[in-house]
Amino acid sequence: MQTILTTGVSYSQLLDDLRAIIRHEVSAHGPAPAETSEAAGPELLTVRDAATLLDVCPATIHDWKRRGMLPYHKIGGRSYLKRADVLNALQAHQRTAKPAKKGGHRE
């Protein structure tokens, strides 16, 4: 194993140089994942992102997963949900106002 000495180079300069090298190598291997089209694959959301999108807490998302109301995928021990599935669940489980009862006032 070789040893690299960084004498005379500041920590911030070393980080900047490493970032530039990494950017160059990544760009040499194709477009960034954010630039790929939807046809390449569906957008995956984390549980937190799905909760934000549906305006519920993450525990609710986990509960819906457990009940089978939201399909999910495990990747590396983490749960991910397809954006389309989350939006479909939003429409299917949207809350509606209850109709008023007849003769609701007592006098």
TIMI-2910 file (N, C-alpha, C, CB; in pm, 1 decimal, decimal comma, always signed):
<rs>
+----------+----------+----------+----------+----------+----------+----------+----------+----------+----------+----------+----------+------+
!      n_x !      n_y !      n_z !     ca_x !     ca_y !     ca_z !      c_x !      c_y !      c_z !     cb_x !     cb_y !     cb_z ! resn !
+----------+----------+----------+----------+----------+----------+----------+----------+----------+----------+----------+----------+------+
!    +83,9 !   -117,1 !     +0,0 !     +0,0 !     +0,0 !     +0,0 !    +88,4 !   +123,4 !     +0,0 !    -95,4 !     -0,2 !   +120,7 !  Met !
!    +51,6 !   +221,2 !    -79,6 !   +130,1 !   +343,1 !    -89,5 !    +81,2 !   +446,0 !    +10,9 !   +123,7 !   +399,8 !   -231,1 !  Gln !
!   +172,0 !   +531,4 !    +53,5 !   +138,6 !   +639,5 !   +145,1 !   +138,6 !   +770,1 !    +67,5 !   +238,2 !   +645,4 !   +264,6 !  Thr !
!    +37,9 !   +850,7 !    +91,2 !    +27,8 !   +980,3 !    +24,6 !    +46,8 !  +1088,2 !   +129,8 !   -109,7 !   +996,8 !    -49,5 !  Ile !
!   +142,2 !  +1176,6 !   +105,7 !   +166,5 !  +1288,2 !   +196,5 !    +99,8 !  +1412,4 !   +139,7 !   +318,9 !  +1311,6 !   +218,0 !  Leu !
!    +29,2 !  +1482,5 !   +223,7 !    -40,6 !  +1603,5 !   +179,2 !    +18,1 !  +1726,3 !   +247,5 !   -191,9 !  +1593,3 !   +208,4 !  Thr !
!   +147,1 !  +1735,5 !   +251,6 !   +213,0 !  +1848,3 !   +315,7 !   +192,0 !  +1973,9 !   +232,8 !   +363,2 !  +1820,4 !   +334,8 !  Thr !
!   +155,6 !  +2081,7 !   +299,8 !   +138,6 !  +2208,9 !   +231,6 !     +2,6 !  +2227,3 !   +167,6 !   +242,6 !  +2223,6 !   +128,5 !  Gly !
!    -88,4 !  +2131,6 !   +186,6 !   -223,0 !  +2142,3 !   +129,8 !   -321,7 !  +2151,9 !   +246,1 !   -256,6 !  +2019,3 !    +35,9 !  Val !
!   -406,0 !  +2253,0 !   +241,2 !   -504,5 !  +2268,1 !   +348,5 !   -612,4 !  +2160,3 !   +334,7 !   -568,3 !  +2410,3 !   +345,6 !  Ser !
!   -681,1 !  +2136,8 !   +444,7 !   -787,3 !  +2036,8 !   +446,5 !   -897,7 !  +2072,5 !   +347,7 !   -845,2 !  +2022,9 !   +587,4 !  Tyr !
!   -936,9 !  +2199,2 !   +344,7 !  -1044,0 !  +2240,7 !   +253,2 !  -1000,8 !  +2227,0 !   +107,3 !  -1085,5 !  +2385,7 !   +281,9 !  Ser !
!   -873,9 !  +2255,8 !    +77,5 !   -825,0 !  +2241,0 !    -59,9 !   -823,4 !  +2093,5 !   -100,1 !   -683,4 !  +2302,1 !    -74,4 !  Gln !
!   -784,5 !  +2006,6 !     -6,4 !   -784,4 !  +1862,8 !    -33,9 !   -926,6 !  +1813,9 !    -63,6 !   -724,5 !  +1784,8 !    +85,9 !  Leu !
!  -1023,4 !  +1857,9 !    +16,5 !  -1162,5 !  +1819,0 !     -7,9 !  -1212,5 !  +1869,9 !   -142,7 !  -1252,2 !  +1871,6 !   +103,7 !  Leu !
!  -1181,2 !  +1994,3 !   -176,1 !  -1222,7 !  +2050,0 !   -305,1 !  -1164,0 !  +1970,2 !   -420,7 !  -1180,5 !  +2196,7 !   -316,1 !  Asp !
!  -1036,8 !  +1933,8 !   -409,4 !   -972,2 !  +1855,5 !   -515,0 !  -1035,6 !  +1716,8 !   -527,6 !   -821,6 !  +1842,2 !   -487,1 !  Asp !
!  -1063,1 !  +1653,2 !   -414,6 !  -1126,2 !  +1521,2 !   -418,7 !  -1266,2 !  +1528,5 !   -479,0 !  -1133,0 !  +1461,2 !   -278,0 !  Leu !
!  -1342,5 !  +1631,7 !   -443,1 !  -1476,3 !  +1648,2 !   -501,0 !  -1468,9 !  +1666,5 !   -652,0 !  -1548,0 !  +1767,9 !   -437,3 !  Arg !
!  -1372,4 !  +1744,9 !   -698,0 !  -1356,8 !  +1767,3 !   -841,8 !  -1323,4 !  +1636,6 !   -913,4 !  -1247,1 !  +1872,1 !   -868,5 !  Ala !
!  -1237,9 !  +1556,1 !   -853,8 !  -1201,3 !  +1427,3 !   -913,7 !  -1323,3 !  +1335,0 !   -918,9 !  -1086,2 !  +1360,3 !   -833,8 !  Ile !
!  -1398,5 !  +1330,6 !   -810,8 !  -1517,0 !  +1244,0 !   -806,1 !  -1620,4 !  +1288,7 !   -908,4 !  -1578,9 !  +1244,2 !   -665,0 !  Ile !
!  -1644,5 !  +1420,5 !   -918,1 !  -1739,8 !  +1471,6 !  -1017,9 !  -1696,5 !  +1432,8 !  -1159,3 !  -1752,7 !  +1625,2 !  -1006,8 !  Arg !
!  -1568,3 !  +1445,2 !  -1186,1 !  -1516,6 !  +1411,3 !  -1319,2 !  -1539,7 !  +1263,0 !  -1349,3 !  -1365,7 !  +1445,3 !  -1329,4 !  His !
!  -1509,5 !  +1176,3 !  -1253,8 !  -1526,0 !  +1032,6 !  -1274,7 !  -1673,4 !   +994,4 !  -1290,7 !  -1464,4 !   +955,3 !  -1158,3 !  Glu !
!  -1760,0 !  +1054,2 !  -1210,7 !  -1902,5 !  +1022,9 !  -1219,5 !  -1959,6 !  +1071,2 !  -1352,0 !  -1979,3 !  +1086,1 !  -1102,4 !  Val !
!  -1922,3 !  +1190,8 !  -1394,3 !  -1974,8 !  +1243,6 !  -1520,6 !  -1923,6 !  +1164,3 !  -1640,5 !  -1937,2 !  +1390,9 !  -1536,1 !  Ser !
!  -1809,6 !  +1100,1 !  -1626,8 !  -1755,1 !  +1020,5 !  -1736,3 !  -1835,1 !   +892,3 !  -1759,1 !  -1609,7 !   +986,4 !  -1708,3 !  Ala !
!  -1915,6 !   +852,2 !  -1661,4 !  -1990,7 !   +727,0 !  -1671,6 !  -2138,1 !   +746,8 !  -1701,0 !  -1976,4 !   +649,3 !  -1545,3 !  His !
!  -2179,0 !   +859,8 !  -1753,1 !  -2318,0 !   +880,1 !  -1792,5 !  -2387,0 !   +987,0 !  -1710,8 !  -2393,9 !   +751,8 !  -1780,7 !  Gly !
!  -2515,8 !  +1007,4 !  -1739,8 !  -2591,2 !  +1112,5 !  -1671,1 !  -2615,8 !  +1078,8 !  -1524,2 !  -2724,3 !  +1135,8 !  -1741,3 !  Pro !
!  -2635,8 !  +1181,4 !  -1445,7 !  -2665,2 !  +1164,5 !  -1303,5 !  -2803,2 !  +1100,9 !  -1288,0 !  -2658,5 !  +1301,0 !  -1228,4 !  Ala !
!  -2829,2 !  +1029,0 !  -1179,2 !  -2959,7 !   +964,6 !  -1160,3 !  -3077,1 !  +1061,5 !  -1167,5 !  -2962,4 !   +893,9 !  -1027,9 !  Pro !
!  -3059,4 !  +1184,9 !  -1123,9 !  -3168,8 !  +1282,4 !  -1127,1 !  -3204,7 !  +1321,4 !  -1269,9 !  -3131,2 !  +1407,0 !  -1047,3 !  Ala !
!  -3112,6 !  +1302,3 !  -1362,5 !  -3136,5 !  +1340,5 !  -1500,8 !  -3198,9 !  +1228,5 !  -1583,3 !  -3007,7 !  +1383,9 !  -1564,2 !  Glu !
!  -3211,6 !  +1109,7 !  -1527,5 !  -3268,7 !   +998,9 !  -1603,4 !  -3419,1 !  +1017,7 !  -1616,0 !  -3236,3 !   +863,5 !  -1536,3 !  Thr !
!  -3475,8 !   +958,5 !  -1717,7 !  -3619,1 !   +975,9 !  -1742,6 !  -3700,6 !   +880,0 !  -1656,5 !  -3651,2 !   +953,9 !  -1891,6 !  Ser !
!  -3829,6 !   +905,7 !  -1648,0 !  -3921,3 !   +819,6 !  -1573,0 !  -3927,8 !   +681,1 !  -1636,5 !  -4062,4 !   +882,4 !  -1566,9 !  Glu !
!  -3900,9 !   +671,6 !  -1766,7 !  -3905,5 !   +542,8 !  -1835,4 !  -3797,8 !   +448,5 !  -1783,6 !  -3889,8 !   +562,3 !  -1985,7 !  Ala !
!  -3689,0 !   +503,3 !  -1729,3 !  -3581,6 !   +419,8 !  -1677,4 !  -3624,4 !   +347,5 !  -1550,1 !  -3457,5 !   +504,2 !  -1650,7 !  Ala !
!  -3723,9 !   +398,4 !  -1481,4 !  -3773,0 !   +334,7 !  -1360,2 !  -3857,7 !   +431,1 !  -1280,9 !  -3657,6 !   +283,5 !  -1275,2 !  Gly !
!  -3944,0 !   +377,4 !  -1195,8 !  -4031,7 !   +464,5 !  -1117,3 !  -3953,4 !   +537,0 !  -1008,2 !  -4146,0 !   +383,2 !  -1054,8 !  Pro !
!  -4003,2 !   +653,3 !   -969,8 !  -3939,0 !   +728,7 !   -862,9 !  -3972,6 !   +663,3 !   -729,7 !  -3983,7 !   +877,7 !   -864,5 !  Glu !
!  -3869,5 !   +633,7 !   -652,2 !  -3888,7 !   +571,5 !   -522,1 !  -3881,3 !   +677,5 !   -413,4 !  -3783,8 !   +461,1 !   -497,8 !  Leu !
!  -3970,6 !   +667,3 !   -315,7 !  -3975,7 !   +760,3 !   -204,2 !  -3940,6 !   +687,5 !    -75,8 !  -4114,5 !   +826,0 !   -193,4 !  Leu !
!  -3875,7 !   +757,2 !    +15,5 !  -3855,0 !   +702,1 !   +148,6 !  -3986,1 !   +713,0 !   +225,4 !  -3739,2 !   +775,9 !   +223,4 !  Thr !
!  -3992,7 !   +648,7 !   +339,2 !  -4113,3 !   +656,5 !   +422,4 !  -4138,1 !   +801,7 !   +462,5 !  -4099,7 !   +566,2 !   +549,0 !  Val !
!  -4032,3 !   +873,2 !   +496,2 !  -4046,5 !  +1013,4 !   +536,4 !  -4099,5 !  +1098,0 !   +421,0 !  -3911,8 !  +1069,2 !   +585,3 !  Arg !
!  -4047,2 !  +1075,5 !   +299,7 !  -4095,0 !  +1151,2 !   +182,9 !  -4242,3 !  +1121,3 !   +154,3 !  -4009,6 !  +1118,1 !    +58,8 !  Asp !
!  -4279,7 !   +994,4 !   +165,1 !  -4419,6 !   +956,5 !   +141,1 !  -4510,9 !  +1019,4 !   +246,1 !  -4435,3 !   +802,6 !   +142,3 !  Ala !
!  -4465,0 !  +1023,3 !   +370,8 !  -4544,8 !  +1084,6 !   +477,4 !  -4563,8 !  +1233,4 !   +451,4 !  -4478,1 !  +1062,9 !   +614,2 !  Ala !
!  -4459,9 !  +1299,4 !   +405,9 !  -4469,8 !  +1441,9 !   +373,5 !  -4566,6 !  +1463,5 !   +258,6 !  -4331,8 !  +1499,5 !   +338,0 !  Thr !
!  -4558,5 !  +1378,9 !   +156,8 !  -4645,9 !  +1391,6 !    +40,5 !  -4792,9 !  +1372,7 !    +78,6 !  -4606,1 !  +1290,1 !    -66,6 !  Leu !
!  -4820,2 !  +1279,1 !   +169,0 !  -4957,7 !  +1249,7 !   +209,2 !  -5003,2 !  +1331,9 !   +329,9 !  -4971,3 !  +1102,5 !   +240,5 !  Leu !
!  -4913,7 !  +1410,6 !   +385,7 !  -4943,6 !  +1493,8 !   +503,0 !  -4989,0 !  +1408,5 !   +621,2 !  -5051,6 !  +1597,5 !   +468,8 !  Asp !
!  -4912,7 !  +1300,9 !   +646,4 !  -4935,2 !  +1215,0 !   +762,7 !  -4799,7 !  +1192,0 !   +829,0 !  -5003,7 !  +1078,2 !   +722,0 !  Val !
!  -4799,4 !  +1130,4 !   +945,1 !  -4672,2 !  +1102,8 !  +1011,4 !  -4614,2 !   +971,2 !   +956,7 !  -4691,0 !  +1095,2 !  +1166,8 !  Cys !
!  -4482,0 !   +952,4 !   +967,6 !  -4420,2 !   +829,1 !   +917,5 !  -4478,6 !   +702,3 !   +980,4 !  -4271,4 !   +833,1 !   +942,6 !  Pro !
!  -4523,2 !   +709,9 !  +1104,9 !  -4583,6 !   +591,8 !  +1169,1 !  -4709,2 !   +547,3 !  +1094,6 !  -4617,8 !   +621,9 !  +1316,5 !  Ala !
!  -4783,4 !   +641,9 !  +1039,1 !  -4903,1 !   +608,0 !   +961,3 !  -4864,0 !   +532,5 !   +834,7 !  -4983,0 !   +735,5 !   +925,3 !  Thr !
!  -4757,0 !   +575,6 !   +769,3 !  -4708,4 !   +506,3 !   +648,8 !  -4670,4 !   +362,9 !   +684,8 !  -4586,2 !   +581,2 !   +586,1 !  Ile !
!  -4597,2 !   +344,9 !   +795,8 !  -4559,9 !   +209,3 !   +838,4 !  -4684,3 !   +125,0 !   +868,3 !  -4468,8 !   +215,2 !   +962,9 !  His !
!  -4784,4 !   +185,4 !   +929,5 !  -4908,7 !   +114,0 !   +959,1 !  -4978,5 !    +71,8 !   +830,1 !  -5002,6 !   +201,8 !  +1044,2 !  Asp !
!  -4984,9 !   +162,3 !   +733,1 !  -5048,3 !   +130,1 !   +604,7 !  -4970,5 !    +21,3 !   +531,4 !  -5058,6 !   +255,8 !   +516,7 !  Trp !
!  -4837,6 !    +22,1 !   +543,2 !  -4757,0 !    -84,7 !   +483,0 !  -4793,0 !   -218,3 !   +547,4 !  -4604,8 !    -55,5 !   +499,2 !  Lys !
!  -4800,0 !   -219,2 !   +680,4 !  -4828,8 !   -342,0 !   +754,9 !  -4965,9 !   -397,1 !   +719,0 !  -4820,6 !   -316,5 !   +905,5 !  Arg !
!  -5064,0 !   -308,8 !   +699,0 !  -5200,2 !   -350,1 !   +663,9 !  -5214,9 !   -388,2 !   +516,8 !  -5297,2 !   -239,4 !   +696,8 !  Arg !
!  -5112,3 !   -362,2 !   +436,3 !  -5118,8 !   -394,0 !   +294,3 !  -5183,7 !   -285,7 !   +210,3 !  -5192,6 !   -521,0 !   +275,1 !  Gly !
!  -5206,0 !   -169,1 !   +268,7 !  -5268,8 !    -58,9 !   +195,3 !  -5169,6 !    +12,4 !   +103,5 !  -5329,6 !    +41,2 !   +293,1 !  Met !
!  -5041,0 !     +2,4 !   +135,1 !  -4936,0 !    +64,5 !    +54,0 !  -4832,3 !    -41,2 !    +18,6 !  -4869,8 !   +184,2 !   +129,3 !  Leu !
!  -4816,1 !    -72,3 !   -109,7 !  -4709,1 !   -165,1 !   -148,1 !  -4573,7 !    -96,5 !   -131,2 !  -4727,8 !   -214,1 !   -295,0 !  Pro !
!  -4473,2 !   -173,4 !    -91,0 !  -4340,8 !   -115,9 !    -69,4 !  -4234,0 !   -215,5 !   -111,7 !  -4321,8 !    -75,5 !    +78,3 !  Tyr !
!  -4111,5 !   -165,9 !   -118,6 !  -3997,7 !   -246,7 !   -161,4 !  -3885,7 !   -226,7 !    -61,1 !  -3951,4 !   -208,9 !   -305,9 !  His !
!  -3818,5 !   -336,4 !    -25,0 !  -3706,2 !   -328,2 !    +67,4 !  -3577,9 !   -328,9 !    -14,1 !  -3708,3 !   -445,4 !   +170,5 !  Lys !
!  -3496,0 !   -228,2 !     +8,2 !  -3366,0 !   -219,7 !    -57,8 !  -3264,3 !   -186,9 !    +50,3 !  -3365,1 !   -111,7 !   -173,5 !  Ile !
!  -3171,0 !   -277,2 !    +72,3 !  -3068,0 !   -253,3 !   +172,3 !  -3123,6 !   -234,0 !   +312,5 !  -2987,6 !   -133,6 !   +134,0 !  Gly !
!  -3231,8 !   -302,5 !   +345,1 !  -3289,4 !   -291,9 !   +477,9 !  -3380,3 !   -171,8 !   +498,3 !  -3181,4 !   -287,5 !   +577,0 !  Gly !
!  -3397,7 !    -89,4 !   +396,3 !  -3485,6 !    +27,6 !   +406,3 !  -3607,5 !     +7,1 !   +318,2 !  -3410,8 !   +157,4 !   +366,0 !  Arg !
!  -3716,7 !    +68,3 !   +356,2 !  -3841,3 !    +57,9 !   +279,7 !  -3854,0 !   +175,8 !   +185,2 !  -3963,6 !    +51,0 !   +373,6 !  Ser !
!  -3890,5 !   +145,5 !    +61,2 !  -3914,6 !   +249,4 !    -38,4 !  -4051,1 !   +225,5 !   -101,2 !  -3802,7 !   +250,8 !   -147,0 !  Tyr !
!  -4115,7 !   +334,7 !   -139,8 !  -4248,2 !   +327,0 !   -200,0 !  -4244,2 !   +398,4 !   -334,1 !  -4356,6 !   +388,9 !   -106,9 !  Leu !
!  -4314,2 !   +342,6 !   -432,1 !  -4322,8 !   +408,7 !   -562,2 !  -4415,9 !   +528,4 !   -550,4 !  -4372,7 !   +310,3 !   -672,3 !  Lys !
!  -4375,6 !   +639,7 !   -610,7 !  -4456,5 !   +761,9 !   -605,1 !  -4597,5 !   +736,0 !   -658,7 !  -4388,9 !   +875,2 !   -685,6 !  Arg !
!  -4608,7 !   +660,0 !   -767,4 !  -4740,4 !   +631,4 !   -825,7 !  -4828,4 !   +555,7 !   -726,3 !  -4725,2 !   +549,9 !   -956,0 !  Ala !
!  -4769,9 !   +459,2 !   -652,6 !  -4846,7 !   +384,3 !   -553,1 !  -4893,7 !   +475,0 !   -439,7 !  -4762,9 !   +269,1 !   -496,7 !  Asp !
!  -4807,2 !   +567,4 !   -399,0 !  -4843,0 !   +659,7 !   -290,9 !  -4956,9 !   +751,0 !   -335,1 !  -4720,4 !   +743,8 !   -247,9 !  Val !
!  -4948,9 !   +802,0 !   -458,0 !  -5054,7 !   +890,0 !   -508,6 !  -5186,3 !   +814,3 !   -526,5 !  -5012,2 !   +953,2 !   -642,0 !  Leu !
!  -5178,8 !   +687,8 !   -570,3 !  -5300,4 !   +605,9 !   -581,4 !  -5362,8 !   +582,6 !   -444,2 !  -5268,8 !   +470,7 !   -648,5 !  Asn !
!  -5279,5 !   +559,2 !   -343,8 !  -5330,6 !   +539,7 !   -208,0 !  -5394,9 !   +667,6 !   -156,4 !  -5217,7 !   +495,1 !   -113,4 !  Ala !
!  -5339,4 !   +780,9 !   -193,7 !  -5396,5 !   +909,1 !   -152,6 !  -5538,7 !   +922,7 !   -205,7 !  -5309,3 !  +1026,2 !   -202,3 !  Leu !
!  -5559,3 !   +887,0 !   -331,5 !  -5692,6 !   +896,8 !   -390,9 !  -5787,4 !   +792,6 !   -332,2 !  -5684,4 !   +880,4 !   -542,7 !  Gln !
!  -5738,4 !   +672,7 !   -309,5 !  -5823,9 !   +564,4 !   -261,3 !  -5866,5 !   +583,7 !   -115,8 !  -5752,2 !   +432,0 !   -276,0 !  Ala !
!  -5782,6 !   +647,5 !    -36,3 !  -5809,9 !   +659,2 !   +106,5 !  -5832,9 !   +803,3 !   +149,6 !  -5695,8 !   +600,3 !   +185,7 !  His !
!  -5871,2 !   +887,1 !    +56,1 !  -5892,8 !  +1027,7 !    +88,1 !  -6015,0 !  +1041,9 !   +178,8 !  -5910,5 !  +1111,3 !    -41,0 !  Gln !
!  -5998,8 !  +1123,0 !   +280,0 !  -6107,9 !  +1144,7 !   +375,0 !  -6211,2 !  +1238,1 !   +314,5 !  -6054,7 !  +1202,3 !   +508,0 !  Arg !
!  -6336,5 !  +1209,3 !   +343,6 !  -6444,6 !  +1295,7 !   +296,6 !  -6527,4 !  +1338,9 !   +416,8 !  -6533,5 !  +1222,9 !   +190,4 !  Thr !
!  -6596,8 !  +1449,0 !   +402,6 !  -6680,5 !  +1499,1 !   +511,4 !  -6803,5 !  +1411,1 !   +525,9 !  -6721,6 !  +1646,2 !   +486,5 !  Ala !
!  -6844,2 !  +1387,5 !   +648,7 !  -6964,4 !  +1308,2 !   +673,6 !  -7086,5 !  +1395,5 !   +648,5 !  -6965,6 !  +1251,3 !   +818,8 !  Lys !
!  -7192,2 !  +1338,2 !   +592,6 !  -7313,8 !  +1417,5 !   +571,3 !  -7378,3 !  +1452,5 !   +705,2 !  -7414,3 !  +1340,7 !   +481,9 !  Pro !
!  -7446,0 !  +1565,3 !   +708,6 !  -7512,7 !  +1609,8 !   +831,5 !  -7629,8 !  +1518,0 !   +862,9 !  -7561,1 !  +1756,3 !   +818,3 !  Ala !
!  -7655,1 !  +1498,3 !   +991,1 !  -7768,3 !  +1415,5 !  +1033,4 !  -7896,9 !  +1494,5 !  +1017,1 !  -7751,4 !  +1368,1 !  +1180,4 !  Lys !
!  -8003,8 !  +1423,0 !   +988,0 !  -8134,6 !  +1488,4 !   +975,4 !  -8184,8 !  +1525,7 !  +1114,1 !  -8237,3 !  +1396,1 !   +902,5 !  Lys !
!  -8242,4 !  +1644,1 !  +1124,2 !  -8297,3 !  +1687,8 !  +1252,7 !  -8192,0 !  +1694,2 !  +1360,8 !  -8408,1 !  +1595,7 !  +1296,2 !  Gly !
!  -8078,2 !  +1749,6 !  +1327,8 !  -7964,5 !  +1749,2 !  +1418,0 !  -7976,6 !  +1839,0 !  +1538,7 !  -7845,8 !  +1786,7 !  +1344,5 !  Gly !
!  -8072,1 !  +1930,6 !  +1544,9 !  -8082,1 !  +2022,7 !  +1658,7 !  -8198,6 !  +1984,1 !  +1748,5 !  -8098,5 !  +2167,9 !  +1610,0 !  His !
!  -8173,1 !  +1986,8 !  +1876,6 !  -8280,5 !  +1965,0 !  +1974,7 !  -8321,8 !  +2099,9 !  +2030,6 !  -8235,0 !  +1868,4 !  +2089,8 !  Arg !
!  -8448,4 !  +2116,1 !  +2048,3 !  -8495,7 !  +2242,8 !  +2104,5 !  -8580,1 !  +2221,2 !  +2224,2 !  -8572,3 !  +2321,2 !  +2003,4 !  Glu !
+----------+----------+----------+----------+----------+----------+----------+----------+----------+----------+----------+----------+------+
</rs>
